[in-house]
Amino acid sequence: MVSAQKKGRIFPKAKLWDVRLWVIYMNASERIKNVRKAGRATAIDYINTIFDGFMEMHGDRNFADDHAIIGGVAWLGKIPVTVIGIERGHDLQDRVYRNFGCALPEGYRKALRLMKQAEKFHRPVICFVDTQGAGCGSGSEQRGAGQAIAQNLAEMMTLKTPIITVMIGEGGSGGALGLAVADEVWMLDNAYYSVISPEACASILFKDAARKDEAAEHLHLFAENLYELGIVEKVIQEPEDFRDSVQCKKFMDEMKKNLTKKVAILSKTKLPKLMADRYEKYRKIGRYREVSAKMV
């Protein structure tokens, strides 16, 4: 494994599948464009490629079926799992149908329904996240978007089954966090995960959206930053071009192999320890130890 250096900073050894320097040679704007470009694999591509026998389930049993969130039961090799993804769509028509990957309150409630079902039948949960953020229209507000996301956070923290979340593209704010309280969070090396998009942050803080690159540097939203801070457990090397069938197949095969291995390990962990470790994982975020200047 190797470390990468930029501007005097040393990034830690990451759990990459192959030895590769970080993609930090691109600036923040280039990396964000890369993660938003057409042709990247979306949640449904991961589900259809990695899992067998996927049976999609619909509706939140309360209001409607949100097309931005897809979920159901499937086989990961010989392991029955519940898989949930935020789907943004491929072409314009599909993206409109999926609300551009901006989930509505009923989507988060559908996801929670599936997770509670997984808990009942002792199925591990695997989530794929790719969203700019939750849907923010008046309808979402009226139907309790904040409450739906908050309930997911609380329930996932105490869910009595293993959870793995993979950030496959954009990870925007509470829209991403609503599926990301997990035992392990993985990120593709070009993905980002942040409380706010760089453009919105620059508009609010600097009153100038053109300063998005500067905002991105301060947000520490890229995979190497979040790995260094202990927010994510694994950084995954993604293909240079998802449209290259050979590269994509190799990538998906490795993803399946690693998910299968980790799910097997987590499934063997006793529930009290699994839940205690998950709780401690989130409690320790933001803890810092002061070190005397004399000791440095």
C-alpha positions, 0 to 999 in steps of 0.5 A: 500500500502507498500513501500520497502526498499533496501540499505537505500532507500525508494521507494514511494507507488506505484499504484500496484493492490495488495500489494506486495513488489518490486521484488528488491530482485533479482539483476539487471542481474536476473531481466533482464533475467526474462524479456527476458525469453521465455514464457512471454506474448508478444504484440499479447497476450495482444491484443488478450486477452484484446480486442475484434474484433481486425482488423489488418491493414498493411503497411506504405503506403510508403515502406512496412509492418513491421512485428515487429509492429502490429496495428489496431482497436478493442473494449476495452469493449464498447470503440472503440480504436486503439491498437499498439504493438511491437511484438517480437514473441514466437518461433525462426521462429516467432521471425525471422519473427518479426525481434526479435521485432526490428522495422524498419522505416516503422513500426514506420510510420505504427504506426503513420498512425494508430495514425493519423487515431485514431485522425481523428475518436476520438479513444483512442490509446493504445500501448504495448512496448517490444523491445531491440531497433529499427532495426539498419541495413543499410536498416533502416538507408537508409530509415530514422529510426531516422527521423521516430522515431523523427516524432513519438515523435513530432506527439504523443506530439500533437495528439488530442486523449488520449494515454496510453503506457504499457511497457510489457518487454524490453523498449530499447532506441528510439525503445521504445520511438517511441511509448511512448510519452503518457498521461500515461506510465505504466510498469510491475514490471519486465520490464525495460525502458532505453536509452541503454541496460546494456550490451551495456552501460557497454561495452561503459563506462567500456569497459567490458560487464561483468559489466552490473549489475553495469551499470544497477544500474546507469541507474535506468532503472527498474519500481520502479526507473522510478516511483520514478523519475516520468517517469511512472505513474503506476507499474503493478504487473505481474504474477509469471509465464505467462504460468500459465493460472489462473495467466495470466487470472487474470492478463489480466482481471485486465489489461483490467479493469484498461485500461478501467477505465483510457481510460474513464477518459482520454476521458472525459478530454477536449482536451486543458487540455489533451494536456497541461498535456501531454506537461507538463508531458514531460517538467518537466522530468529532473527538479530538485529543489535545497534545501539548506543544512540548510533546510534538 
